[in-house]
């Protein structure tokens, strides 16, 4: 089951820092009922890239920071 963002949420994301968005999206995917996998995270983040809210470079930087 993928996470869908409504217009209000997308607009709120536009007022947040990229790090805040990444954390909130990650938390939202973790809270989805039922099975979830890496595709759910990618789908959620991809939708934000499509909206111009995040870039894949930013996402990769966040993931690198989490690994440290």
C-alpha positions in Angstrom: 0.0 0.0 0.0 1.6 3.3 -1.0 1.4 6.6 0.8 -0.6 9.3 -1.0 -0.2 13.0 -0.2 -3.1 15.3 -0.5 -2.8 18.9 -1.8 -2.7 20.4 1.7 0.1 18.1 2.8 2.1 18.9 -0.4 1.7 22.6 0.3 2.8 22.1 3.9 5.9 20.2 2.7 6.8 23.2 0.6 7.2 25.3 3.8 9.4 22.7 5.5 13.1 22.0 5.3 14.1 19.0 3.1 15.3 17.2 6.3 11.9 17.7 8.0 10.1 16.5 4.9 12.3 13.4 4.6 11.7 12.5 8.3 8.0 13.0 8.1 7.6 11.0 4.9 9.7 8.1 6.4 7.6 8.2 9.6 4.3 8.2 7.5 5.4 5.1 5.5 6.3 3.3 8.8 2.8 4.1 10.1 0.9 2.6 7.1 -1.1 -0.5 8.1 -0.2 -3.7 6.4 2.9 -4.9 4.7 5.3 -2.3 3.3 8.6 -2.5 1.5 11.3 -0.4 0.0 9.0 0.3 -3.0 6.6 2.1 -0.7 9.4 4.5 0.5 10.6 5.0 -3.1 7.0 5.7 -4.3 6.4 8.2 -1.5 9.7 10.0 -2.2 9.3 9.8 -5.9 6.0 11.6 -5.7 7.8 14.4 -3.9 10.5 14.6 -6.5 7.7 14.7 -9.2 6.1 17.7 -7.3 9.5 19.5 -7.2 9.6 19.4 -3.4 12.7 17.2 -3.0 15.5 16.1 -5.4 17.0 12.6 -5.6 20.3 14.2 -4.6 18.8 15.5 -1.4 17.3 12.1 -0.6 20.6 10.3 -1.2 22.3 12.8 1.1 19.8 12.1 3.8 20.2 8.4 3.5 24.0 8.8 3.6 23.7 10.8 6.8 21.5 8.1 8.4 24.2 5.5 7.6 26.8 7.5 9.6 
